[in-house]
Amino acid sequence: MGGRVESGMIQTRLRPEAEALPMVPDRVAVRALTLEDGPAFEADVPPWALRSWGDFGSLITHGAAFGVPTADGFASLAWTYESDQEHDKIGVATRSRYQRLGLGRAVASALILQSLRDRRKSPLWVTTRENRASTALADSLGFSIVVEEKWLRWTPNHQAPPGL
């Protein structure tokens, strides 16, 4: 009946205001997303990407998103997946064949600049300790851990009932 408990550590990271702003490499074609990019964005991000916005239009209207376009969508994307009056939480997704090329860093840098300069908000990075790619990217962008918390998730027992 019971299921099982999964656990891990969540890190919330902040970028010091005095830290030099990240540079978006000239060699990477990063652009701000528009309403027309909705279908391609949704095809290339994890299912939780729009959970707090409800839809892509709300993200573009109230948040921000950047991408590196390809012929069939985006190689890498960064977006504000949550926002309040003071902070923008940053999400980044890069297609596996484009990883380790600096594209995630490029789109995240563009979003950080947008958050700081235009939106006047502090970017936040939230990830699990176990997500090595995310923690490495956060480190390279100047984010420091401000709090680390244990998370627990109860998963249902997926055993089939007897006789099936």
C-alpha positions, -999 to +999 in steps of 0.1 A: +000+000+000+025+026+012+049+037-016+083+051-008+100+083+002+126+100-020+148+127-006+175+151-016+189+185-010+176+217-026+200+246-030+187+282-034+214+304-048+217+342-052+240+362-073+257+390-054+247+425-067+283+436-068+293+407-090+303+417-125+275+412-150+279+381-171+287+385-208+267+370-235+292+356-260+291+373-295+295+339-312+262+326-299+229+339-315+208+345-284+175+362-288+145+372-267+115+350-272+082+364-285+046+352-284+052+334-317+078+311-301+053+294-278+050+260-295+088+257-300+094+267-264+069+242-250+084+214-272+119+220-257+114+226-220+105+203-191+068+199-181+071+222-151+084+252-171+051+271-172+035+258-140+036+291-122+026+311-153-002+289-166+007+296-203+034+309-225+017+342-231+018+350-194+055+342-193+063+366-221+040+393-207+051+391-170+085+373-172+112+369-198+128+342-219+158+338-242+168+311-267+194+300-292+173+291-322+178+261-345+160+251-377+136+230-356+131+249-324+157+259-298+191+244-289+189+261-255+164+282-235+164+302-203+132+316-188+118+331-155+098+302-142+087+321-111+088+358-102+079+381-074+085+418-067+122+412-059+133+380-076+133+361-109+138+323-106+158+311-136+152+279-155+175+266-182+171+237-207+195+226-234+189+198-258+213+170-252+231+172-286+239+209-278+252+204-243+287+214-233+289+241-260+282+271-236+247+277-249+231+273-215+255+298-201+248+322-230+209+321-226+212+323-188+235+353-190+210+371-213+182+364-188+203+375-158+211+408-176+174+413-184+164+406-147+190+429-133+189+458-157+154+459-171+132+441-146+152+454-115+151+420-099+176+397-083+180+364-102+176+332-081+189+297-090+172+267-074+185+232-080+192+200-063+226+192-050+226+161-072+221+181-105+258+185-113+251+203-146+229+229-129+252+234-100+282+238-123+263+263-145+252+283-114+287+284-101+301+296-134+275+324-135+284+337-100+256+322-079+263+314-043+243+291-020+222+311+005+202+281+018+202+244+015+171+224+025+162+188+025+132+178+004+110+147+007+086+133-018+063+104-012+057+083-043+028+060-047+032+022-047+028+012-083+024-025-078-004-040-097-033-054-075-032-092-072-048-110-101-039-085-128 
